[in-house]
Amino acid sequence: MQAGPLDGIGRFSYEIIRRLAANNPNDRFSLLFDRKFDPSFLFDKNVSGMAVPPPTRLPMLMDIFFEFSLPHTFKKIKPDVFFSPDGWVSMKSKIPTVSVVHDLNFVHMPEHLPPMWRKYYEKKFPGFIRRADHLITVSEFSKQDIVQQFNIAPENISVVYNDTAEGFRPAKDLDEIKQIRNKHSAGKPFFFFVGLIHPRKNIDGLMEAFRIYKERSASETRLLIAGSKKWWNAEMEAKHQNNPFRDEIIFTGKIPDETLKELYRASEALVYPSFFEGFGIPILEAFKSGVPVITSNTTAMPEVGGDSALYANPQDAESFALQMLALADPALRRNCIEKGFQQCRLFNWDRGAETVRNILHRYANPNS
């Protein structure tokens, strides 16, 4: 596992575990990886790392890792508690287990998973969720979803919000914005999206909203889409090719963190029309970058955006286009930006790490 740009689960794991190690020097942390790992993940003297085979690239290998490799490793390192930041647990291990279930998109949108992984999630994850001694999730929306879908007692689920990586900031001045746009969008203003290029992220709807926006505004504004095309499919390709403004839709691919921060602060707005999110870290990244946010009025996104974002129906591309058009109003832009800075203060990795620390200690020392 190499250091580099992190997805939402990776960011949560990195930020929380780094703080757990730094703030609890008397605790010992053993990080278990399924492949060779970057030494930078060993954050402090109280952190050790171990590569435990096999690499978990297939469901069968996941079973071997969690049901054979992990219990064998636990006998060696003798942990007081097992913390799983991504929902997988060992059904055979008797070690007290605290698991983070970020969302239930596999329950609500299973059609977006490859068939073998869909079957794996459907068969295994209900057991993983019920096996954990305590669950953590990243929004009140996800907590209530877990309660309703799996009949878990609410008191056995804690909410620990995400935050962002460091370094997101507004542009210093118009010259900085101009330089970034010259580099990435031929000097033109642009709306921005970041995330996996995946059907759940509603890229089709985003491109359609951009088409409507362009036809009604006669604007030179571009659309920049940042993320890996791992899930790009024939339907998305057809929608792109049939879009009359396809030459003004720029796919950047996966980008380094510094480029990501540049693009945020030079954008007109983040447009984030996802169908389903357990949180939505890009919403906070945009707020911290001093740009407005247009996002979906479903799942956890209103919880994260509060009254600082503009909302639209992800099933209705026109509703997103109307919000994009509305941001031509300078007063609305200023209001969204100012409220966004305030909304950010509700989310803090340090508070989250302290909550996780208290939960882990409770289960590591059940008689104290």
C-alpha positions in Angstrom: 0.0 0.0 0.0 1.6 3.2 -1.2 1.0 6.8 0.1 -0.9 9.0 -2.3 -4.4 10.4 -3.0 -6.9 8.8 -0.7 -10.6 8.0 -1.1 -13.1 8.7 1.6 -12.5 5.5 3.6 -8.7 5.9 3.1 -8.9 9.5 4.3 -10.9 8.6 7.4 -8.5 5.7 8.3 -5.4 7.9 7.8 -6.6 10.9 9.7 -8.1 9.0 12.7 -5.3 6.5 13.1 -2.6 9.1 12.8 -4.3 11.1 15.7 -4.9 8.0 17.8 -1.2 7.2 17.7 -0.1 10.8 18.4 -2.5 11.5 21.2 -2.2 8.2 23.0 1.6 7.5 23.4 1.0 4.8 26.0 -1.2 2.7 23.6 0.4 0.3 21.1 -1.0 0.2 17.6 -0.3 -2.7 15.2 -1.4 -1.8 11.6 -2.1 -4.9 9.4 -1.9 -4.5 5.7 -2.7 -7.1 3.0 0.4 -6.1 0.9 3.7 -4.2 1.1 3.0 -0.8 2.7 4.6 2.6 2.7 6.6 3.2 5.9 5.1 6.7 6.2 2.0 5.0 7.6 3.9 4.1 10.7 3.1 7.4 12.3 4.9 7.2 15.6 7.1 5.1 17.8 4.0 3.3 19.2 3.0 2.1 15.8 4.2 -1.0 14.1 3.1 -2.5 10.7 2.8 -5.9 9.3 2.0 -7.2 5.8 -0.4 -10.1 6.2 -1.1 -12.2 3.0 -3.0 -12.7 0.8 -3.7 -9.4 -1.1 -7.5 -9.1 -0.9 -8.3 -8.5 -4.6 -11.0 -11.2 -4.8 -13.8 -12.3 -2.5 -12.2 -15.7 -1.9 -9.0 -13.9 -0.9 -11.0 -11.7 1.5 -12.2 -14.8 3.3 -8.7 -16.2 3.6 -7.4 -12.9 4.9 -10.1 -12.3 7.5 -11.0 -15.9 8.6 -7.5 -17.5 8.6 -4.7 -14.9 8.3 -6.1 -12.4 10.8 -6.9 -14.9 13.6 -3.4 -16.4 13.2 -1.9 -13.0 13.4 -4.0 -12.0 16.4 -2.4 -15.0 18.3 1.0 -13.5 17.7 0.4 -9.8 18.5 -2.4 -10.4 21.2 -4.5 -7.2 20.6 -6.9 -6.0 23.2 -9.3 -4.7 20.5 -9.5 -4.9 16.7 -10.4 -1.7 14.9 -11.6 -2.1 11.3 -11.9 1.2 9.5 -13.7 -0.2 6.5 -16.4 -2.6 7.7 -14.6 -6.0 7.3 -14.3 -8.1 10.4 -13.2 -11.6 11.3 -16.1 -13.9 12.1 -13.8 -16.5 13.7 -11.9 -14.2 16.0 -13.1 -13.6 19.6 -11.2 -10.3 19.9 -13.5 -7.4 20.8 -14.2 -5.6 17.5 -15.1 -2.0 16.6 -16.0 -1.6 13.0 -16.6 1.5 10.8 -19.4 1.1 8.3 -19.3 4.2 6.1 -22.5 3.6 4.2 -24.9 1.0 2.8 -24.7 1.8 -0.9 -24.3 -1.9 -1.5 -27.8 -2.4 -0.1 -29.5 0.4 -1.9 -27.6 0.3 -5.2 -26.3 -3.2 -5.7 -26.6 -3.0 -9.4 -23.5 -0.8 -9.5 -21.3 -3.6 -8.1 -19.6 -6.3 -10.2 -21.7 -9.5 -9.8 -19.1 -11.4 -7.7 -18.7 -8.5 -5.3 -22.4 -8.0 -5.1 -22.9 -11.6 -4.0 -20.1 -11.3 -1.5 -21.6 -8.1 0.1 -25.1 -9.6 0.2 -23.9 -12.8 1.8 -21.2 -11.5 4.1 -21.8 -7.9 5.2 -24.9 -8.5 7.3 -22.8 -10.9 9.4 -19.9 -8.4 9.6 -22.3 -5.7 10.9 -23.9 -8.0 13.5 -20.5 -9.4 14.6 -19.0 -6.1 15.6 -19.2 -5.3 19.3 -19.7 -1.6 18.4 -20.2 0.2 15.1 -19.1 3.6 14.0 -20.4 5.4 11.0 -19.9 8.9 9.5 -23.3 10.5 9.5 -26.6 10.4 11.3 -28.2 9.4 7.9 -26.0 6.3 7.8 -26.6 5.5 11.5 -30.4 5.5 10.9 -29.9 3.5 7.7 -28.0 0.8 9.6 -30.6 0.7 12.4 -33.4 0.3 9.9 -31.7 -2.2 7.5 -30.1 -4.5 10.1 -32.1 -3.9 13.3 -29.0 -2.7 15.2 -29.7 -0.9 18.5 -29.0 2.8 18.1 -26.9 2.9 21.3 -24.5 0.4 19.6 -23.7 2.9 16.8 -21.6 6.0 17.2 -21.3 8.8 14.6 -17.8 10.1 13.9 -17.9 12.7 11.1 -15.3 13.0 8.4 -13.3 16.2 7.8 -10.8 17.0 5.0 -7.1 16.7 4.5 -5.1 19.8 5.3 -4.3 22.5 2.8 -7.7 23.4 1.3 -7.9 27.2 1.2 -9.5 30.0 -0.9 -7.6 31.6 -3.8 -5.4 34.5 -2.7 -6.5 36.8 -5.5 -7.8 36.9 -9.0 -4.3 36.4 -10.4 -4.0 33.0 -8.7 -7.4 32.0 -10.2 -6.3 33.1 -13.6 -3.0 31.2 -13.4 -4.8 28.0 -12.4 -7.4 28.3 -15.2 -4.7 29.0 -17.7 -3.1 25.7 -16.7 -6.2 23.5 -16.6 -9.1 25.0 -18.5 -7.6 27.1 -21.3 -8.2 30.2 -19.2 -11.9 29.6 -19.0 -14.0 29.4 -15.8 -15.2 25.9 -14.9 -17.6 23.9 -12.7 -15.8 21.1 -10.9 -16.6 17.5 -9.9 -14.3 15.1 -8.1 -14.9 11.4 -7.3 -14.8 8.0 -8.9 -16.2 8.0 -12.4 -18.9 5.6 -11.3 -22.6 5.3 -12.1 -23.5 6.0 -8.4 -21.9 9.4 -8.8 -24.3 10.3 -11.6 -21.8 11.5 -14.2 -24.5 11.1 -16.9 -26.8 13.5 -15.0 -23.9 15.9 -14.5 -23.1 16.0 -18.2 -26.7 16.5 -19.1 -27.0 19.3 -16.5 -24.0 21.0 -18.1 -25.6 20.7 -21.6 -28.8 22.5 -20.3 -26.7 25.1 -18.5 -24.7 25.8 -21.7 -27.8 26.1 -23.9 -29.4 28.6 -21.5 -26.4 30.7 -20.6 -24.2 31.0 -23.7 -21.4 30.9 -21.2 -17.7 30.0 -21.9 -17.7 28.0 -18.6 -16.2 24.5 -18.9 -16.9 21.3 -16.8 -13.8 19.6 -15.2 -14.3 16.1 -14.0 -11.5 14.7 -11.8 -11.3 11.0 -11.0 -10.4 7.6 -12.2 -12.4 6.1 -15.2 -12.2 2.7 -13.6 -16.0 2.3 -13.8 -16.5 4.2 -17.1 -19.0 2.2 -19.2 -20.6 2.3 -22.7 -23.6 4.2 -21.6 -21.4 7.0 -20.1 -19.3 7.1 -23.3 -22.5 7.4 -25.4 -23.8 10.2 -23.2 -20.5 12.0 -23.5 -20.2 11.6 -27.3 -23.8 12.7 -27.9 -23.3 15.9 -25.7 -23.0 18.9 -28.1 -20.6 20.5 -25.6 -18.4 17.4 -25.2 -15.3 19.4 -26.2 -15.9 21.6 -23.2 -16.1 18.7 -20.7 -12.5 18.0 -19.5 -11.6 14.7 -17.8 -8.5 15.1 -15.8 -8.1 11.5 -14.6 -6.9 10.9 -11.1 -4.9 13.9 -9.9 -2.4 14.7 -7.1 -3.6 16.3 -3.9 -2.0 19.7 -4.8 -3.7 19.8 -8.2 -7.0 18.9 -6.5 -6.7 21.9 -4.2 -5.8 24.2 -7.0 -8.8 23.2 -9.1 -11.2 23.7 -6.2 -10.1 27.2 -5.4 -10.2 28.3 -9.1 -13.6 26.7 -9.8 -17.0 28.4 -10.1 -18.5 25.8 -7.9 -18.4 22.1 -7.0 -21.3 20.3 -8.7 -21.8 17.0 -6.8 -24.9 15.2 -8.1 -24.3 11.8 -6.5 -27.3 9.5 -6.1 -26.0 8.1 -2.7 -23.4 9.2 -0.2 -22.8 8.2 3.4 -21.0 11.5 3.9 -19.5 13.5 0.9 -16.1 14.8 1.8 -15.8 16.9 -1.4 -18.6 19.2 -0.1 -16.4 20.2 2.8 -13.3 20.5 0.6 -15.2 23.0 -1.6 -16.4 25.0 1.5 -12.8 25.3 2.7 -11.7 26.4 -0.7 -14.1 29.3 -0.7 -16.4 28.1 -3.5 -20.1 27.4 -3.6 -21.5 23.8 -3.6 -24.4 22.4 -5.6 -25.2 18.9 -4.4 -28.0 16.3 -4.2 -30.9 16.7 -1.8 -30.7 13.0 -0.8 -29.0 10.7 1.7 -26.2 12.3 3.8 -25.5 15.3 1.5 -27.9 17.8 3.1 -26.5 16.8 6.6 -23.0 17.7 5.5 -24.0 20.8 3.5 -26.5 22.2 5.9 -27.9 25.6 4.8 -24.7 26.4 3.1 -25.1 24.4 -0.1 -27.6 24.6 -3.0 -29.6 21.4 -3.5 -31.1 19.7 -6.5 -32.7 16.4 -7.4 -30.1 13.9 -8.7 -32.9 12.3 -10.8 -33.5 15.6 -12.6 -30.6 17.1 -14.5 -32.5 20.3 -15.2 -32.8 21.1 -11.4 -29.0 21.0 -11.3 -28.7 23.2 -14.3 -31.0 25.8 -12.7 -28.8 26.0 -9.6 -25.7 26.4 -11.9 -27.5 29.2 -13.6 -28.5 30.8 -10.3 -24.9 31.2 -9.2 -24.5 34.0 -11.7 -26.0 36.1 -8.9 -23.0 37.6 -7.0 -25.1 37.9 -3.8 -26.0 34.3 -3.8 -22.4 33.3 -4.4 -21.2 35.4 -1.5 -23.8 33.9 0.8 -23.0 30.3 -0.1 -19.3 30.9 0.4 -19.7 32.7 3.8 -22.0 30.0 5.1 -19.7 27.3 3.8 -16.9 28.6 6.0 -19.2 28.4 9.0 -20.4 24.9 8.1 -16.8 23.6 8.1 -16.5 24.2 11.8 -18.9 21.4 12.6 -16.4 18.8 11.4 -13.1 18.1 13.1 -10.8 15.1 12.9 -9.5 15.7 16.5 -12.9 15.4 18.0 -13.6 12.3 15.9 -10.3 10.7 17.0 -11.1 11.3 20.6 -14.5 9.6 20.2 -12.9 6.6 18.5 -10.3 6.5 21.3 -12.9 6.4 24.0 -14.8 3.6 22.2 -11.7 1.5 21.7 -10.7 1.8 25.4 -14.2 0.8 26.4 -13.9 -2.5 24.6 -10.2 -3.1 25.2 -10.8 -2.6 29.0 -14.4 -3.8 29.5 -14.0 -4.2 33.3 -12.4 -0.8 34.0 
